[in-house]
Amino acid sequence: MSEIKVNALKKYDGSSITIGEGGDTVTITPGITATTLTSGIIPNARYGTPTFDASNLTNLPAETKPTISSINPTVITNDSTAVTITGTNYVSIPTVDAISTTGAITTASAVSFTSATVIVATLTLPTDGTYFIRIENSDGNAVRSNTALLTVSDNPVWTTGSGSLGTIAGGFSGTVATVAASGESVTFSEVTSVLTNASQANCSLNSSTGVITTTDFGGTSTSATTYNFTLRATDAQGQTADRAFSLTSAFSIANSGRFDT
């Protein structure tokens, strides 16, 4: 008799298998008790090259891998952020990794299990870039997203201080002020409806350059007025930063242009 060790079979329901010549002993590892088998699937096991035929095996447990369908948010800053991951087949409590396109791996500092379809991972990623998401259940079944689902980017930062942008003569025509913020492809917009309202400050805001102009500052107003408004800087990833500003009209000085207070 000869002893044949088969290491390829990972899962089996424990019922008998017939293999080898009568009296041969086949040890199947890991986790399966050795069994004496008596058929001819492995002929001449003593002298030939053993082969293993699993075509007739039944009731083998199927592997159930998790899946990822979406995450929210898809863009985060470098700060610790909770990211909700939606998919299927999550088992409490899986491990979640963020894998940079450079190959660097960061494991979530915490994972909460909501259900087999929803988990929440807390990620702190100090390096800007894009990241794949990998989830591994406690049984070893795992999935990695096909695309880099997560973007890490800093919010735009205002470089123009908040508050007054100056005092402008009523009816002035020309450039009133310029605002600026740092970030990737930053654009500007008004959150309020004061600066660009024809019935109020009556100005225009260049969304690309941050330049504020007017053809008739204050419009029909004939009295000194302070216009309070909020501008928003938005970067290429859709992240935003708001800042409050003001402009004041003056009518006491004839033929004056802009002067700062």
C-alpha positions as CSV (number, residue, x, y, z in Angstrom):
1,M,0.0,0.0,0.0
2,S,1.0,3.6,-0.5
3,E,0.0,6.8,1.2
4,I,-1.2,9.6,-1.1
5,K,-1.5,13.2,0.4
6,V,-4.0,15.5,-1.4
7,N,-3.6,19.1,-0.4
8,A,-5.8,20.8,-3.0
9,L,-9.2,20.1,-1.5
10,K,-10.2,22.9,0.9
11,K,-13.8,22.2,1.8
12,Y,-15.8,19.0,1.9
13,D,-18.9,17.9,3.6
14,G,-17.3,14.9,5.4
15,S,-18.9,12.0,3.4
16,S,-16.8,9.3,1.8
17,I,-14.7,9.6,-1.4
18,T,-13.5,6.7,-3.4
19,I,-10.0,7.0,-4.8
20,G,-6.9,4.9,-5.4
21,E,-6.3,1.1,-5.3
22,G,-7.9,-1.0,-2.6
23,G,-6.2,-0.6,0.8
24,D,-4.4,2.7,-0.2
25,T,-4.7,5.5,2.4
26,V,-5.4,9.0,1.2
27,T,-4.9,11.9,3.6
28,I,-6.7,15.1,2.6
29,T,-5.7,18.2,4.4
30,P,-6.5,20.6,5.9
31,G,-9.3,19.7,8.2
32,I,-10.4,16.4,6.8
33,T,-10.1,13.1,8.7
34,A,-8.0,10.4,6.9
35,T,-10.2,7.8,5.2
36,T,-9.4,4.5,3.5
37,L,-10.6,4.6,-0.1
38,T,-11.1,1.8,-2.6
39,S,-11.6,2.8,-6.2
40,G,-9.4,3.4,-9.2
41,I,-9.3,7.2,-9.7
42,I,-5.6,7.2,-8.8
43,P,-4.3,4.1,-10.6
44,N,-0.8,2.7,-9.8
45,A,-0.4,5.2,-7.0
46,R,2.8,3.4,-5.8
47,Y,4.7,3.8,-9.0
48,G,3.0,6.4,-11.2
49,T,2.2,10.1,-10.8
50,P,-0.9,10.5,-8.6
51,T,-3.8,12.6,-9.9
52,F,-6.9,13.7,-8.2
53,D,-10.3,13.8,-9.9
54,A,-12.8,16.0,-8.1
55,S,-15.4,15.9,-10.8
56,N,-17.7,13.7,-8.9
57,L,-17.6,15.6,-5.6
58,T,-20.9,17.1,-4.5
59,N,-22.2,19.3,-1.7
60,L,-19.0,21.3,-1.6
61,P,-19.7,24.6,0.3
62,A,-19.5,27.6,-2.1
63,E,-17.3,30.6,-1.2
64,T,-19.4,33.7,-0.5
65,K,-17.4,36.8,-1.3
66,P,-18.4,40.3,-0.3
67,T,-19.1,42.9,-2.9
68,I,-18.9,46.7,-3.1
69,S,-21.5,48.8,-5.0
70,S,-20.9,52.3,-3.7
71,I,-19.3,54.5,-1.0
72,N,-20.4,57.8,0.6
73,P,-18.8,60.3,0.6
74,T,-16.5,59.7,-2.4
75,V,-14.3,62.7,-1.6
76,I,-12.8,63.3,1.8
77,T,-10.1,65.4,3.4
78,N,-7.1,64.2,5.3
79,D,-9.0,64.3,8.6
80,S,-10.6,61.2,10.1
81,T,-13.8,60.5,8.2
82,A,-16.5,57.9,8.4
83,V,-17.2,56.4,5.0
84,T,-20.3,54.3,4.4
85,I,-19.8,51.3,2.2
86,T,-22.7,49.6,0.5
87,G,-22.6,46.1,-1.0
88,T,-23.4,42.5,-0.1
89,N,-22.3,39.6,2.0
90,Y,-20.6,41.5,4.8
91,V,-19.9,39.5,7.9
92,S,-19.4,41.2,11.3
93,I,-16.9,42.6,11.6
94,P,-14.8,42.8,8.4
95,T,-11.5,44.5,7.8
96,V,-11.5,47.5,5.5
97,D,-8.4,48.8,3.7
98,A,-7.8,51.9,1.6
99,I,-5.2,51.1,-1.1
100,S,-3.5,54.0,-2.8
101,T,-2.9,53.9,-6.5
102,T,0.8,53.9,-5.4
103,G,0.2,50.6,-3.5
104,A,0.3,52.0,0.0
105,I,-2.3,50.4,2.3
106,T,-4.1,52.1,5.2
107,T,-6.4,50.0,7.4
108,A,-9.5,51.7,8.8
109,S,-9.1,52.6,12.4
110,A,-12.7,51.5,13.1
111,V,-15.4,49.5,11.3
112,S,-19.0,49.4,12.4
113,F,-21.3,46.7,11.1
114,T,-24.8,47.9,10.2
115,S,-26.0,44.9,8.2
116,A,-24.8,42.4,5.6
117,T,-25.2,45.2,3.0
118,V,-23.9,48.3,4.9
119,I,-20.7,48.9,6.9
120,V,-19.1,52.2,8.0
121,A,-15.3,52.5,8.0
122,T,-13.4,55.3,9.7
123,L,-10.4,56.3,7.6
124,T,-7.6,58.8,8.2
125,L,-5.5,59.3,5.0
126,P,-2.8,61.9,5.2
127,T,-1.8,61.7,1.6
128,D,-3.9,63.2,-1.1
129,G,-4.8,60.9,-4.0
130,T,-7.2,58.2,-5.1
131,Y,-7.8,54.9,-3.3
132,F,-9.2,51.5,-3.9
133,I,-11.4,49.9,-1.2
134,R,-10.7,46.4,0.0
135,I,-13.0,44.4,2.4
136,E,-12.1,41.1,4.0
137,N,-14.6,39.1,6.0
138,S,-13.4,37.1,9.0
139,D,-13.6,33.9,7.0
140,G,-11.0,35.2,4.5
141,N,-13.3,36.0,1.7
142,A,-12.5,39.4,0.3
143,V,-13.1,41.9,-2.5
144,R,-11.3,45.0,-3.8
145,S,-13.1,47.6,-5.8
146,N,-12.4,47.6,-9.5
147,T,-11.8,51.3,-9.6
148,A,-10.3,53.9,-7.2
149,L,-13.6,54.9,-5.5
150,L,-12.2,57.3,-2.9
151,T,-10.5,60.6,-3.5
152,V,-8.6,62.4,-0.7
153,S,-8.1,66.1,-1.2
154,D,-7.8,69.3,0.9
155,N,-10.6,71.8,1.0
156,P,-9.9,75.1,-0.8
157,V,-8.4,77.7,1.5
158,W,-9.3,81.4,1.4
159,T,-6.3,83.6,1.1
160,T,-8.4,86.8,1.2
161,G,-9.3,87.7,4.8
162,S,-13.0,87.9,5.7
163,G,-14.7,91.2,6.4
164,S,-14.8,94.4,4.6
165,L,-13.4,94.6,1.0
166,G,-13.6,98.4,1.1
167,T,-15.8,101.4,0.7
168,I,-16.8,102.4,-2.8
169,A,-18.4,105.5,-4.1
170,G,-22.0,105.1,-5.0
171,G,-22.5,104.8,-8.8
172,F,-18.8,103.8,-9.3
173,S,-18.0,101.8,-12.4
174,G,-15.0,99.5,-12.7
175,T,-13.1,96.9,-10.6
176,V,-14.3,96.9,-7.0
177,A,-12.2,94.1,-5.4
178,T,-10.5,90.7,-6.0
179,V,-10.9,87.6,-3.8
180,A,-8.6,84.6,-3.9
181,A,-8.4,81.0,-2.5
182,S,-5.9,78.2,-2.9
183,G,-6.7,74.8,-4.2
184,E,-7.0,72.8,-7.4
185,S,-8.9,74.7,-10.2
186,V,-10.8,76.9,-7.7
187,T,-14.0,78.7,-8.8
188,F,-16.0,81.3,-7.0
189,S,-19.7,81.9,-6.5
190,E,-22.1,83.8,-4.3
191,V,-24.0,81.9,-1.6
192,T,-26.2,84.9,-0.8
193,S,-28.1,87.2,-3.2
194,V,-26.6,90.5,-2.3
195,L,-23.4,91.2,-4.2
196,T,-24.7,90.3,-7.6
197,N,-28.3,91.5,-7.0
198,A,-29.1,94.5,-9.3
199,S,-31.3,95.9,-6.5
200,Q,-28.5,95.8,-3.9
201,A,-24.7,95.9,-4.5
202,N,-25.2,95.5,-8.3
203,C,-21.8,93.8,-8.9
204,S,-20.5,91.0,-11.1
205,L,-18.3,88.2,-9.8
206,N,-15.9,86.5,-12.2
207,S,-16.1,82.8,-11.2
208,S,-12.6,82.0,-12.5
209,T,-10.6,84.9,-11.3
210,G,-12.5,86.2,-8.3
211,V,-12.6,89.7,-9.6
212,I,-15.6,91.8,-8.6
213,T,-16.7,94.6,-11.0
214,T,-19.6,96.9,-11.4
215,T,-21.1,99.4,-13.9
216,D,-23.0,101.2,-11.2
217,F,-22.2,100.3,-7.6
218,G,-25.2,100.3,-5.5
219,G,-27.6,100.7,-8.4
220,T,-30.4,103.1,-7.6
221,S,-29.4,103.5,-4.0
222,T,-28.6,107.1,-3.0
223,S,-27.6,106.5,0.6
224,A,-24.6,104.9,2.3
225,T,-25.2,101.2,2.6
226,T,-23.1,98.2,3.8
227,Y,-23.7,95.1,1.7
228,N,-23.0,91.9,3.5
229,F,-22.6,88.7,1.4
230,T,-21.0,85.3,1.4
231,L,-18.8,83.8,-1.3
232,R,-18.0,80.2,-1.9
233,A,-14.7,78.7,-3.2
234,T,-15.1,75.3,-4.9
235,D,-12.2,73.1,-6.0
236,A,-11.9,70.4,-8.7
237,Q,-13.2,67.7,-6.4
238,G,-16.3,69.6,-5.4
239,Q,-15.1,70.6,-2.0
240,T,-16.1,74.0,-0.8
241,A,-15.2,76.8,1.7
242,D,-17.4,79.8,2.4
243,R,-16.3,83.2,3.6
244,A,-18.3,86.3,4.6
245,F,-17.4,89.7,3.1
246,S,-18.9,93.2,2.9
247,L,-18.7,96.3,0.7
248,T,-19.9,99.7,1.7
249,S,-21.2,102.5,-0.6
250,A,-20.4,106.1,0.1
251,F,-22.0,109.3,-1.3
252,S,-20.3,112.0,0.7
253,I,-17.3,112.4,-1.5
254,A,-18.0,113.6,-5.1
255,N,-16.4,112.0,-8.0
256,S,-14.5,109.5,-5.8
257,G,-13.4,106.0,-6.8
258,R,-12.6,103.2,-4.4
259,F,-11.0,103.8,-1.1
260,D,-10.4,101.3,1.7
261,T,-11.3,101.9,5.2
